[in-house]
Every structure is written in C-alpha cells, then in structure tokens.
Amino acid sequence: MDFFRITEHRIKEAYKNGELDNLPGMGKPLPEDEFAHLPEDLRMAYRIMKNAGFTQEETALKKEMTSIQDLIRQCGNDKEQEELKNELNEKLLKYNGMLSKRGVKTNSSLFKNYERKIENKLLK
C-alpha cells in the first residue's frame, strides 16, 4: 500500500467511526492564508520559519544589519563609519532583545566582546 491509499483508508475509517463529527470550525470557511501575498515557492519557507519562531521583523532587522555591515566595509569616511557602527550596535541590541523575548539564549560574552571591539575602535 502506498502513502495515499493508507491516508485515504484512515480518513474513511475515521469518518465512518464518527471521529470527524463536530470538529472545531466544521462548516465554516478555512481561515485566510497569512502568506497569500507571497509567491507560492516562498510560502512553505515562511511557514517553516514562523513555526520555528522566527518573525518577519527579525528577518528584516537581520537584513538591515547585514546591509549596514556592508556599508561599513565600503565606507572610507571615518565619521560615517562611526555613525554606521552606532546604528549597527543599536540594531544588534534590538535583535538580541527580540531573541531573548522568544527565549533564545544569545551568547552575551560574544556580544560583550563585540561591544568592546566597537568601543575600542570608536575611542581611537
């Protein structure tokens, strides 16, 4: 028996035994897909990320941090670099705050080391 037949058999048995009667939402339309605005090939990835606890806000913030890091690498002006580093540090604090609210442990010693490096560079 293949998977499809096993599934069909179990659904028919459950229906026959009344296990599917009075389910929540019975007779009501399905809720609207929250990812309907995304292309079909990305929807499953977004669902997996959501189920794993990632939010779109975290993802957007991570992209911003990556962009700022790229700008810092390409920037030749020391004052602009300093401003970008401050902005990156603010975003990193916000990102770590989001992770800690979700219960994800951030490596605070790594963050403190990173913070010290930024301070040393800014104080030079």
C-alpha positions in Angstrom: 0.0 0.0 0.0 1.3 3.4 -0.8 1.0 6.5 1.4 -2.0 7.9 -0.5 -4.0 4.7 0.0 -3.1 4.4 3.7 -4.2 8.0 4.2 -7.5 7.6 2.3 -8.2 4.4 4.3 -7.6 6.1 7.6 -9.7 9.1 6.7 -12.6 6.9 5.6 -12.4 4.8 8.8 -12.4 8.0 11.0 -15.3 9.4 9.1 -17.2 6.1 9.4 -16.5 5.9 13.2 -17.7 9.5 13.7 -14.3 10.8 14.7 -14.6 13.7 12.3 -18.0 14.9 13.6 -18.3 18.2 15.5 -14.7 19.3 14.8 -14.0 23.0 15.6 -14.7 25.2 12.6 -16.9 22.5 10.9 -19.0 24.0 8.1 -17.0 27.3 8.3 -14.6 28.6 5.6 -11.0 28.0 6.1 -9.1 30.9 7.6 -7.3 33.2 5.0 -3.7 32.2 4.4 -1.5 34.8 6.0 1.2 34.2 3.4 -1.1 34.6 0.4 0.7 37.8 -0.6 3.9 35.8 -1.1 4.9 33.9 -4.2 3.9 30.2 -3.9 7.5 29.0 -3.9 8.3 31.1 -0.8 5.2 30.3 1.3 6.4 27.0 2.7 9.8 28.5 3.7 8.0 31.3 5.6 5.7 28.8 7.3 8.7 26.8 8.4 10.4 29.9 9.7 7.3 31.0 11.6 6.9 27.6 13.1 10.5 27.7 14.2 9.8 31.0 16.0 11.3 33.5 13.5 9.4 36.6 12.8 9.4 38.8 9.7 10.5 41.7 11.9 13.6 39.7 13.0 14.4 38.7 9.4 14.1 42.3 8.2 16.3 43.5 11.1 18.9 40.9 10.2 18.9 42.1 6.6 19.3 45.7 7.7 22.3 44.7 9.9 23.9 42.9 7.0 23.4 45.9 4.8 25.0 48.2 7.4 27.9 45.8 7.8 28.5 46.0 4.0 28.3 49.8 4.1 30.8 49.9 7.0 33.3 47.8 4.9 32.9 50.0 1.9 32.9 53.3 3.7 36.0 55.5 3.5 34.8 58.3 5.7 35.7 57.7 9.4 32.8 59.9 10.7 30.3 58.0 8.5 31.8 54.7 9.7 31.3 55.7 13.3 27.7 56.6 12.7 27.1 53.3 10.9 28.7 51.3 13.7 26.5 53.1 16.2 23.4 52.3 14.1 24.6 48.7 13.8 25.0 48.4 17.5 21.5 49.7 18.1 20.1 47.2 15.6 22.1 44.4 17.3 20.7 45.4 20.7 17.2 45.4 19.3 17.8 42.0 17.6 19.2 40.4 20.8 16.2 41.8 22.7 13.8 40.1 20.2 15.7 36.8 20.6 15.7 37.0 24.4 11.9 37.7 24.4 11.5 34.5 22.4 13.6 32.6 25.0 16.6 32.2 22.6 19.8 32.4 24.5 22.2 34.9 23.0 25.9 34.5 23.6 26.3 37.5 25.8 30.0 37.0 26.2 30.4 37.1 22.4 28.2 40.2 22.3 30.2 41.9 25.1 33.4 41.1 23.2 31.9 42.6 20.1 30.8 45.6 22.0 34.3 46.1 23.5 35.8 45.9 20.0 33.4 48.6 18.8 34.1 50.8 21.7 37.9 50.4 21.2 37.6 51.4 17.6 35.4 54.3 18.3 37.7 55.6 21.1 40.8 55.5 18.9 
